[in-house]
Amino acid sequence: MTVAVTGATGGVGGRTVRCLVGRGDDARVVALARRPEAVATHPRVEARRADYDDPASLRTALAGVDTLVFVSSDGAAGAMRRHHEHVVAAAVDAGVEHVVYTSILDVSPESPFYYAPVHRETEALLADSGLAHCLARTSIFADFLVSTWATAVLPTGTGRMSIVTRDDVARSLAALALSRETGTVELTGSTALTATEIAEITTSITGRATTDVIVPSAPGWLTEAFTTMFASVRANHFAHICPDITRLTGEPPQSYAAFLRSAVNARRGRRAASGPAGAGPPDR
């Protein structure tokens, strides 16, 4: 079997490639990226150029692929729609047999979230394409919250988030690609936390004080994406908990506290290895 992964230099795609290689089976792995030279080399990984905005490159890159892990694009909604249309059309043209698509947990028509319509439309594209497919609907990434908001208390009220790590999502995507499961799965954490609880856990582990969130100056679409995500969380659209990660991987999803401790310990290890000159400021 040949499994291709889009966005292979990104946070989810890169992890999925590593998970596929690490499973020890005989699947060939094709890493698709705009800059294939940036893909980490491995005897079982073939890097191919694939640009969401270049349909010809997508068709060429998908030649001989049995299963495609289609990691969704990002950016402005209009560009995402175009990119996703290109990928689905190229998969059909190339004769791909099975697609695993990274959708989101909140795809309800009532959702206020900026990206919900794009994901609904892509799910419909796949349904109409004739391709066998699995919709992997993910909750909000713990990694994203830490890197973007740190200890900020988000304006999400008492809404809860079943936040999930990119590592757990990647392990699940690899399992779905190899099993060729179809239908819909939900990739969530095992608990749903409020933003206040997340900030309290972060403070207890890092020692950093909590602050009120400040949405950074950004393009209009990005500001809308942030504010509508907060509204979606307030409505508990990301609160659902599902055991699919445990079923797919044989292991429960990592808790937020365990994820953060691991991240802090890794950071401290890197600082210790780099010595005083590269240590940087202490956590606070």
N, C-alpha and C positions, 0 to 999 in steps of 0.2 A: 504494500500500500504506500502511496505517496501522499503526504499531508503537507499542504502549504499554509503559511501563516502570514497575514498582512500586518503591516506596521511592526515588522520584526526587530526594529531598533527602538521601539517604544516600550513603555512601562509594562503593558499587558502582553503585547506581541512577543517581546524579547523573552519574557518569563515563560511564555507558552512554548517557544522554541526550546528553551532549556529543559522544560518539563518533558517534552516529547523525546528529546535525546536521552534524558536521564532515566527513562522508563525501561530501557534495556531490550526493547523488542526490535524487530527488523524493519520498522517503518522508515521510509526515506522522508527526510524533512526538507522542505523548500522554504527558505526565509525570504519573504518579499519586502522590499524596501525601496524608497526613492534613491537611497545611496547604498547599494549592496556592499560597497567596500567597507562600510561601517559595521557590517554583521560580523560577529565573532566567528572565527574559523573553527570548524569541527569536521572530522572525517565524514560524518553522516549528514551534514548540513550543506545544501547548495543554496547560495545566495543569488537571487535574481532581481533585476530592476523591475519595479512595479510602481507606477505613479497613479494615484486616484484620478488625476486630471488628464491622464493619457490613456485612453481606451485601448489603443494598439499595444502599449506596453503591458497592460493587464492581460490581454488575450495571449500574448506571447509568453508571459510569465506563468500562466495557468496551464500551459500545454502539458499533458500527461499527468495532471493532478487528479487524484481520486477524491480527496476531502479537502475542503478549504475552511480554515478558521478565519472568519471575516471579522476582524477587529474594527469597530466603527470608527469613522473619521471624526474630526472635531472642528472647531471654529464656528464661523457663522452658519446659520441653518441652511441658507441657500446653497452654500458650497457643499455642505454635508449631503444634501439631497442629490446634487449632481454627482458627487463622488460615489454614493451608494448605488445610484442608477448605473453608473459605469461598471462597478464591480459585479453586480448581479448580471448584467448583460454579458460581460466578459466570461463569467462562470458558465452561463448557458452556451455561449459560442464555443468555449473550450471543451465542453463535454464533462465538466466537473459533476461528480455523482452525488456529493453530499456537502452541505454547507452548515457550519456552526457559526451563528451570528451573535455578536455581543450587543444585545439590546439593554434596556433599563427596566427596573422594577415598576416604575411609574409610567405606564403607557396608556393610562385611562383617558378616554375622550374628555373627561372633566378635569384633567390635570392642568394646572397653571404653568407647569415647567416648560421652559423655552424649547427644550430638546424633545419633549414627548411626541409632538406631531411627526418629526423626522423619523423617529424610531417606529412609530405606528405605520408610517408609509413604507418604510423599508421592510417591515414584517409582511405587509400586504404584497410588496413586490416579490418577495420570496414565495409567498403562497401562490401567486399567479404564475411564477416562473416554471413550474413543473419540477424544480429541483427538490430532492429530498433535503430536509433541513431541520435544524434544531435551533430554537430561540433561547439563548442563555441570557435571561433578564437579571441584571446585576443591581445590587444596592449601591449606595455611595461608598467610594473607596476610603478606607481609613488613611491610606497613604496620602490621598488628596487633602483630607482635612488637616493632617499634620503639616504638610508642606505649605499649604495655602493659608490656614487660619491659626495654626499653633494652638495657643491657649485662649483664643478669643471665644467669648460666649456669643454664639450666633443668634440672630433675631428669629428664632424658630419656636419660641414659646415652649409649650410642654410637648410638642411633637417629638416623636421618637424616630431613630434611624438604626436600622439593622446593618451597621457599617461592616464592610468586609475588606480583607486585604487583597491586593493584587496577586500575591502569591497563591492564595486559596482559589481565586478565580482562574488563574493560569493552570493550576493542577486540574481543575474541573474541566476547563476547555480541552486540555490534552486528553483527558479520559473520554470526553464526548466525541472528539475527533476519531479516536481509535475504536470506540465501540459503535460508532455511526448511529448513535441514538437519535431519534427524531422526536418532534413535539416541542414542549416548552419546559424549561427548568428555571428555577429561581435560585440565584447564588447570593446568599445573604449570610450575615453573621448569626451567631446562636443567641444573641441577646439584642434588644433594641434600647438604645440609650438616648436621653435628651442631650441637647448641646451643653447644658449646665453640668450634667454628669460626665460628659466627655472632657470638659474643661477641668473639672475637679480631679479626674483620674490623671490628666496630663500634668497638672500642678503637683500632685502627690508624687509622681515619678520623676519629673524634671526639675521641680522646685521653682518653675516659672510662675509668676503671678498671672491670674486671669485678667483679661481686658475685654471691653466691648468691641464688637466687630466694626471695622471700618472698610467699606467696599472700596478697593483701590480705583484710582482714575483709570478708565479703560474704555475701549470702543463700546458703542451703545449696545451691541449685541451681547457683549460679555457681561456688562452691568445687568442687562435683562436676564441673562442666564443665571447669574448669582442670585438676584432678588427673587426670581420665580422658583429657584430651587428651595430657597428658604420658605417660600409660601407653600410649596409642595410638602416640605417636612412638617410645617405647622399643621397641615391637614392630615398628617400621618400617612402620606402616600408611600413613604419609605420605611414604614414600621414593621412590615410583614417579615416573619421569620419562617424559613423553610429548611428542611434537613437535606436538601439535594447535595450539598457539598460533601457531607458525611457519606451519603449513599454512593456518590461517584468516586470518591477518593479513599474511602475507608478510614478517614480521620476527620474529627470535628474541625470546624473553622477556628482559626486562632482568635482569641479574645482581643479586645482593643488594648487592655492592660499588658497582655503578653507581647503583643506586637510592638507596643511603645517601649517596653523594657528591652526587647531585642534590638530595636533601632538605636536606643540610647547606648547600650553596651557596645554595639558595633561602632558607633561614632567615637566613643571613648577609646576603643581599641585602635582605631585609625589614628587618633591623635597621639596615643602613646607610641605607636610605631613611627610616626613622623618626627617625634622629638619636640623639644621646646620651640624650635623655630616655626614649626607648622601646627602648633597646638591650637592657636586661635583663642578667643575669649572663652571663659568657662560657661557652662550651662547656668542659666539663672531664670 
